[in-house]
Amino acid sequence: MYIKRHIENSIKTLEKMYKAILITGPRQSGKTTFLTNYKPNIELLNFDDPTLRNEIINTPNTFFKNHSLPLVLDEVQRVPEVFLPLKLQIDSNSKKAQCYLSGSQSFLLMKNVSDSLAGRLGIIKLFGLSQREKYKLNFYDEFYPTEDYIEKHKKLYLSYDDIWNEVLRGGSPELFANKDYNQKVFWQNYISEYLDRDVRDLSQIGNLIVFHNFMQLLAAQVSNLLNISRIASDLKISVHTVEHYLSILEASNIIYLIKPYSNNLSKRLVKTPKVYFMDTGLLCHLLGWENSITLKNGPMAGPIFENYVISEILKSFYNALNTEPRLYFYRDKDMKEIDLIIEKNMTLYPIEIKKHADPSKDDIKNFSVLNKFTNVKIGEGAIISFYDKPIHITDNVMNIPISYI
């Protein structure tokens, strides 16, 4: 069962601009399946095949005679040798969209493509299935908490139980398509393959058990300020090692770090971020949650629900080709917090994320702290909650149901 991916519209934009298109993202996000269905009449070559790897390494000129463009080249991070001969091939004419590439491990992949294919390559990230994709909503706008967004969004009703099942199961297309798959076994194998193939290739990490423990400790801090020193102390490793591990997970599109908002850009870059996982299925597995009933009533329900909302908002931006959304949180010395701030055109859109179904003015009491920032405009705000329809909390703040993300 193939599910239409929302990057398809964005790919069409890139095809008009670039000679080659690269789809990157975490493993098991559906990159190969997407390309197989999007370009069914183009030859697909998967570089997991050692014969193909040897062919491009040893006889690059012959390779492109045996396999003429247009092509789909899958798992290209395994053969950096492909980029230079590919450059020569696509430069031989002025056609756009001559080759489609896909690969994970963006840590090394992006260095190789930027060195060889600069100016020729359109890049897009594909993450796990979004809520919109799962429920076949043909709605592609980036999320902003505005009345205009709500009016254009097609109505979708998801029950309380529906949402928690989605949170627990995560965005893996394979898990979604195969309801009888045991998700615990799936994520165990995912982590094992990820550790064995990607982490070792990227970093020559010797002690994979320590790295796995690091991921579990990181999961326990989700939606909260990232305490690197605490993780280092608990694992008896250096702060530098923790920072190195973080960079691997971030470059591999497993986690996303959100910085605190400040009018001072330099402060924004150095202050402590919050950490979120791009797939709540992986997050729940790392934390040991195997049942949606215990999950929604457990002590981590709030942070995990916040993570789910953030990851869905991020997917709305990435699927719309906005790979650098301006997302922040707010926290000051008086412990006043705002869960999420989206900045666009010098306008701040504040958002609170609540796992209850009773939104009220008390939930947005901290929005007024943004008034001290005199060089920006304060736009419409929102509470994202389980209340099942959009309603005004104040003239400028709405409740937005989770199903509207």
C-alpha positions in Angstrom: 0.0 0.0 0.0 1.6 3.2 -1.2 0.7 6.5 0.6 1.2 9.7 -1.4 4.0 11.7 0.1 3.6 15.5 0.5 7.1 16.2 -0.8 5.8 15.4 -4.3 4.7 19.0 -4.9 8.0 20.3 -3.6 9.9 17.9 -5.9 8.1 19.3 -8.9 9.4 22.8 -7.9 13.0 21.5 -7.7 12.7 19.7 -11.0 12.3 23.0 -12.7 15.4 24.4 -11.1 18.1 21.7 -10.8 19.8 19.0 -12.9 19.7 16.5 -10.0 17.5 16.0 -7.0 18.6 14.6 -3.6 16.2 13.1 -1.1 17.8 12.7 2.3 16.4 11.8 5.7 16.4 9.1 8.4 16.4 5.4 7.5 13.0 3.8 7.1 11.3 7.1 6.2 10.2 5.9 2.8 12.8 7.4 0.4 13.2 4.4 -1.9 9.5 3.6 -1.9 8.7 7.2 -2.8 11.2 7.3 -5.7 10.0 3.9 -7.0 6.4 5.2 -7.1 7.2 8.7 -8.2 9.5 7.7 -11.1 8.3 4.1 -12.0 9.7 4.2 -15.5 13.3 5.2 -14.6 16.0 2.6 -13.7 16.7 2.5 -10.0 20.2 1.5 -8.9 20.7 0.7 -5.2 24.3 1.0 -4.0 23.7 -1.5 -1.2 24.6 -3.9 -4.1 28.4 -4.4 -3.9 28.6 -5.2 -7.6 27.2 -1.7 -8.4 29.5 -0.1 -5.9 32.5 -1.8 -7.5 31.3 -0.8 -11.0 31.2 2.9 -10.2 34.4 2.9 -8.3 36.5 0.9 -10.8 34.9 1.8 -14.1 32.9 5.1 -13.7 32.9 5.9 -17.5 31.6 2.4 -18.3 29.0 2.7 -15.5 27.2 5.6 -17.2 27.3 3.8 -20.5 25.6 0.8 -19.0 23.2 2.9 -17.1 22.2 6.0 -19.0 20.4 9.0 -17.6 17.8 9.6 -16.3 18.5 7.4 -13.3 17.5 6.9 -9.7 20.6 6.3 -7.5 19.7 5.0 -4.1 21.9 4.8 -0.9 24.4 7.2 -2.5 26.2 7.8 0.8 27.8 4.4 0.3 29.7 5.5 -2.9 31.0 9.1 -2.7 32.9 8.1 -5.9 29.7 8.5 -7.9 29.4 12.3 -7.5 32.3 13.5 -9.8 31.4 11.2 -12.8 27.7 12.1 -12.3 28.7 15.8 -12.4 30.4 15.3 -15.8 27.3 13.4 -17.1 24.7 16.0 -16.1 26.9 18.9 -17.3 27.0 17.5 -20.8 23.6 19.1 -21.5 21.2 21.7 -20.0 18.3 19.4 -19.1 16.8 19.6 -15.6 16.0 16.7 -13.4 18.4 14.2 -15.0 19.0 12.2 -11.9 17.3 11.5 -8.6 19.5 10.5 -5.6 18.6 9.3 -2.1 20.5 8.5 1.0 20.8 8.8 4.8 23.9 9.7 6.8 23.7 13.4 5.8 26.7 14.0 8.0 29.0 12.8 5.2 26.6 12.8 2.4 26.1 16.6 2.4 29.9 17.2 2.4 30.4 15.0 -0.6 27.5 16.5 -2.7 28.4 20.0 -1.8 32.0 19.4 -2.9 31.0 17.8 -6.3 27.5 19.0 -7.2 27.3 22.5 -5.9 24.7 24.6 -7.8 23.4 21.5 -9.6 21.5 19.8 -6.8 18.1 20.5 -5.3 17.8 19.0 -1.8 14.8 17.9 0.2 14.3 16.0 3.4 11.8 13.2 3.8 10.8 12.1 7.3 8.3 9.5 8.5 4.6 9.8 7.6 2.9 12.9 8.8 -0.6 12.9 10.3 -1.8 14.6 7.1 -0.3 11.8 4.9 -1.7 9.0 7.0 -5.2 10.4 6.8 -4.9 11.4 3.1 -5.4 15.1 3.6 -4.4 17.0 0.4 -3.4 20.0 2.4 0.2 21.2 2.0 0.5 24.6 3.8 3.1 25.2 6.5 1.6 25.3 9.9 0.9 28.8 11.3 -1.6 29.4 14.1 -3.7 31.8 12.1 -7.4 32.0 11.2 -6.4 31.8 7.5 -4.7 28.5 8.1 -7.7 27.1 10.0 -10.1 28.2 7.3 -8.1 26.4 4.5 -7.4 23.3 6.5 -9.7 20.4 5.6 -11.6 19.2 8.7 -10.3 16.0 10.2 -11.6 14.4 13.4 -9.2 12.3 15.4 -10.3 10.9 18.7 -8.3 11.0 21.9 -7.4 7.4 21.5 -6.5 7.9 17.8 -3.9 10.5 18.6 -2.2 8.4 21.3 -2.1 5.4 19.0 -0.4 7.6 16.4 2.0 9.0 19.0 3.0 5.5 20.1 3.2 3.9 16.7 5.2 6.7 15.1 5.7 7.7 11.5 7.4 4.7 9.9 5.6 3.9 6.6 6.3 0.2 7.1 4.7 0.1 10.5 1.7 2.1 9.2 1.2 -0.2 6.2 1.5 -3.4 8.3 -0.8 -3.0 11.3 0.1 -6.6 12.5 3.8 -5.7 12.9 5.2 -5.8 16.4 6.4 -2.3 16.9 8.8 -3.3 19.8 10.6 -5.7 17.5 10.5 -3.2 14.6 12.2 -0.5 16.7 14.7 -2.9 18.2 15.8 -3.9 14.8 15.8 -0.3 13.6 18.2 0.8 16.4 20.4 -2.2 15.8 20.7 -1.5 12.1 21.1 2.2 12.7 23.9 1.6 15.2 25.6 -1.0 13.2 25.5 0.7 9.8 25.3 4.4 10.4 26.9 5.3 13.7 30.0 3.2 13.1 30.4 4.6 9.6 30.0 8.1 10.8 32.1 8.1 13.9 33.9 4.9 14.6 32.1 4.7 17.9 33.5 1.6 19.7 31.1 1.2 22.6 27.6 0.9 21.0 26.1 0.1 24.4 27.1 3.5 25.8 25.7 5.2 22.7 22.4 3.3 23.1 22.3 4.3 26.8 22.9 7.9 25.7 19.9 7.7 23.4 17.7 6.5 26.2 18.9 9.3 28.5 18.3 11.8 25.8 14.8 10.5 25.3 14.2 11.1 29.0 15.0 14.8 28.5 12.7 15.3 25.5 10.7 18.6 25.5 12.9 19.9 28.3 16.1 21.9 28.4 19.0 19.7 27.3 21.3 18.9 30.3 24.5 17.8 28.6 26.5 17.7 31.9 24.0 15.5 33.6 24.1 13.0 30.7 27.9 13.0 30.7 27.9 12.4 34.4 25.4 9.6 34.3 27.2 7.8 31.5 30.7 8.6 32.9 31.8 10.1 29.6 33.1 13.6 28.7 30.8 16.5 27.8 32.7 16.6 24.5 31.6 13.0 23.8 28.0 13.8 24.5 28.2 16.8 22.1 29.7 14.5 19.5 26.9 12.0 20.0 24.3 14.8 19.7 25.8 16.0 16.4 25.5 12.5 15.0 21.8 12.2 15.9 21.1 15.7 14.6 23.0 15.2 11.3 21.2 11.8 10.9 17.8 13.5 11.3 16.9 11.5 14.4 16.6 14.6 16.7 15.9 18.3 16.3 17.2 21.0 18.7 15.1 24.1 19.3 16.9 27.2 20.6 15.4 29.7 23.0 14.1 33.0 21.5 16.1 36.1 22.0 16.4 39.4 20.2 20.1 39.0 20.4 21.2 36.5 17.8 24.5 35.6 19.5 22.6 34.7 22.7 20.1 32.7 20.7 23.0 30.5 19.3 24.7 29.7 22.6 21.9 29.2 25.0 20.6 25.8 26.1 18.3 24.2 23.5 15.4 21.8 23.9 15.6 18.4 22.3 12.9 16.6 20.2 12.8 13.3 18.4 11.5 13.4 14.8 9.7 10.1 15.3 7.6 9.6 18.5 7.5 5.8 17.8 11.3 5.7 18.3 11.0 8.0 21.3 8.4 5.8 23.0 10.4 2.7 22.4 13.5 4.2 23.9 11.5 5.2 27.0 9.9 1.7 27.3 6.3 2.6 26.5 4.5 -0.2 24.7 0.9 0.6 25.3 -1.0 3.7 24.4 -3.3 3.5 27.5 -0.4 3.5 29.9 1.4 6.1 27.8 -1.4 8.7 27.9 -1.7 8.3 31.6 2.0 8.1 32.4 4.4 10.7 33.8 5.9 11.4 30.3 2.6 12.0 28.5 2.9 15.8 28.5 6.5 15.9 27.1 5.8 13.2 24.6 2.6 14.8 23.3 4.5 18.1 23.0 7.2 16.3 21.0 4.5 14.8 18.7 3.1 18.3 18.0 6.5 19.8 17.3 7.5 16.9 14.9 4.2 17.3 13.0 4.8 21.1 12.7 8.3 20.5 11.5 7.1 18.0 8.8 4.7 20.6 7.5 7.7 22.9 6.9 10.0 20.4 5.5 7.4 18.9 3.1 6.8 22.5 1.9 10.6 22.9 1.1 11.2 25.1 4.1 14.3 23.4 5.5 15.2 26.2 8.0 12.0 27.1 9.8 12.4 29.7 12.6 11.2 27.8 15.6 12.0 28.8 19.1 10.8 28.4 22.7 10.8 31.0 25.4 12.0 30.8 29.0 13.2 33.6 31.3 14.8 34.0 34.7 11.3 34.2 36.3 10.5 30.7 34.8 7.9 32.1 32.5 7.7 29.8 29.5 6.1 29.5 26.0 6.3 26.1 24.4 6.8 27.2 20.9 7.3 30.5 18.9 7.3 30.5 15.1 8.9 33.6 13.6 8.1 34.8 10.1 8.7 38.2 8.6 9.6 39.7 12.0 6.3 38.4 13.4 6.2 36.1 16.4 3.4 33.5 16.7 3.3 32.0 20.2 1.9 28.5 20.8 1.1 26.5 24.0 0.8 22.7 23.7 -1.6 21.1 26.2 -2.6 17.4 26.4 -6.0 18.3 28.0 -9.3 19.2 26.3 -10.1 22.3 28.3 -8.2 25.2 26.8 -8.5 28.5 28.8 -6.9 31.9 29.2 -4.7 30.6 31.9 -2.9 28.5 29.4 -1.7 31.6 27.6 -0.9 33.8 30.5 2.8 34.0 29.5 2.2 35.3 25.9 2.3 38.9 27.2 6.0 38.6 28.0 6.7 38.9 24.2 5.4 42.5 24.3 8.8 43.6 25.6 10.4 42.8 22.2 9.7 46.1 20.6 11.3 45.5 17.2 9.0 42.6 16.2 5.2 42.2 15.8 3.2 39.8 17.9 1.0 37.8 15.6 -1.9 35.4 16.3 -1.3 32.8 19.0 -2.7 29.3 19.7 -3.3 26.6 22.2 -2.9 23.2 20.5 -5.0 20.7 22.5 -7.4 17.8 22.5 -10.5 20.1 22.3 -12.2 19.0 19.1 -12.9 22.2 17.3 -11.3 25.6 16.7 -12.5 28.3 19.1 -11.3 31.7 20.1 -9.8 32.0 23.5 -9.2 35.7 23.1 -9.5 38.0 20.0 -6.0 37.0 18.9 -5.6 33.5 20.3 -7.4 30.4 19.1 -7.6 26.8 20.3 -6.4 24.6 17.5 -7.3 20.9 17.7 -4.3 18.5 17.3 -6.1 17.1 14.2 -5.5 20.5 12.4 -1.7 20.2 12.4 
